[in-house]
Amino acid sequence: MALSKDKKQAVLAEYEEWLNKSEAVYLTEYTGLTMPDFNELRKRVREAGGEFHVVKNTLGKLAFKNAGLEVPDEYLTGSSAVGLAFSDAPGVAKAIADFSKEKDAVKIKGGFLGKEHLAKEAVNRLATLPPLPVVRSQFLALLNTPATQLTRLLAEPGRRVAQVMKAYADKSAAA
């Protein structure tokens, strides 16, 4: 069904809004994916802090161009969908990559992290990063380690003196 010019402009504006709001965009092919499977993929991406939408190729090319992103022509051919990461780029990449391993109908074509182009392999590498909460906890542990070591270092001489005094007191009590 052909879209009217007004409807196309509205769809284009929506695509541009998605691209401007997202930290990362992953382009995929979904040929042969059933609707229940598509809904499951959308659910997983939503849980990771993103959205997953079907896009019209011609309008998608215009939206990417207007957003300043150079999209290779092969990314927007056939059945195209985009995964948009609004808060956790590796989490959304992982959700799509894991689903593509389960269902052969979903194939990652490539994407963008900010304005940087990502090939399919780079998206798959990004998907292997730990989720954002894990990275935060690792970072906090890294920041906390020097303070913990300093506390132990400062407490060690006092602990040794206390051990010597206790040993001396035990020896005196035994004699």
Helices and strands as residue ranges (DSSP letters): H 5-21, E 24-29, H 35-47, E 50-55, H 57-66, G 73-76, E 80-85, H 89-102, E 107-113, E 116-119, H 120-127, H 132-174
